[in-house]
Amino acid sequence: MTDAPAGTPAPPPPSPWERERPARARVAPARAPLSRERVVEAAFTVLDRQGLDGLSMRQVAAELGVTVSALYAHVSSKDDLLELMYTRLFDGFTMPEPDPERWREQVRAYARSGRQRLLSHRDMARISMAHVPFTAELLPHVEALLAVFRTAGLPDHIAAEAGDLISTYIDGFVLEEGMWRDRAGRHGGDGSSLARPDWREMAEEMQNYFASLPAEDFPHLRALAGLMVSDSSDQRFDIGLEIILRGLASYLPDPAACSSPDA
């Protein structure tokens, strides 16, 4: 049954030539050419799914649907790939011009953004801790951070160590967060929360335990029982960062600079 008006002639049957014509071959969509950028993106996909221990050149090649040998036209080794992945995290990031009046605010912003960069992909803290940032792409960021410390007035021997100190703090903090994410995944969570998934329950247990300790043997643990843990990873990160910044400020020539008007 058709919707054609009454009296409309029926279409003719297919001609013999049409019946004999082979079906048109289905053309597969053109595959995007392999590039270093595609290799890095595929590596991030594998990393987020399987973690650093599961990241291999074979897995990256499988993700792209190519042979392992094809990858080596774009990266020289797995270490080279990891370095490219770490460098990619700094795309679009720039340090502001050093301001001696706002140096702690600038370092806070740098540390917070660094933490978020590492949290953007699984196990990036482990990758960061294994790679020094002295590549041609990353040296400008190191230079800019040192400029903040020196412009603020920190002695050179302190400024030289301060950047590594801040980076080590960020790496260690995010490494712990990643361990809790993985723990959540093993216990049925999706691991997407930055907060410790079972931390509230554990915190209450720890607070109650500390408060129950004998006062004569553990007076300080009892006194600080309600403050020993925090629900917020952001809060813990900022407190630790503030301790470091106040310590650095104690090296400034002007004692008044040790106060924290922007804390």
Secondary structure as GFF3:
##gff-version 3
##sequence-region A 1 263
A	DSSP	alpha_helix	16	20	.	.	.	ID=ss1
A	DSSP	alpha_helix	36	50	.	.	.	ID=ss2
A	DSSP	three_ten_helix	52	54	.	.	.	ID=ss3
A	DSSP	alpha_helix	57	64	.	.	.	ID=ss4
A	DSSP	alpha_helix	68	71	.	.	.	ID=ss5
A	DSSP	alpha_helix	78	88	.	.	.	ID=ss6
A	DSSP	alpha_helix	103	119	.	.	.	ID=ss7
A	DSSP	alpha_helix	124	129	.	.	.	ID=ss8
A	DSSP	alpha_helix	139	152	.	.	.	ID=ss9
A	DSSP	alpha_helix	156	186	.	.	.	ID=ss10
A	DSSP	alpha_helix	199	212	.	.	.	ID=ss11
A	DSSP	alpha_helix	219	223	.	.	.	ID=ss12
A	DSSP	three_ten_helix	225	227	.	.	.	ID=ss13
A	DSSP	alpha_helix	233	249	.	.	.	ID=ss14
A	DSSP	three_ten_helix	255	258	.	.	.	ID=ss15
###
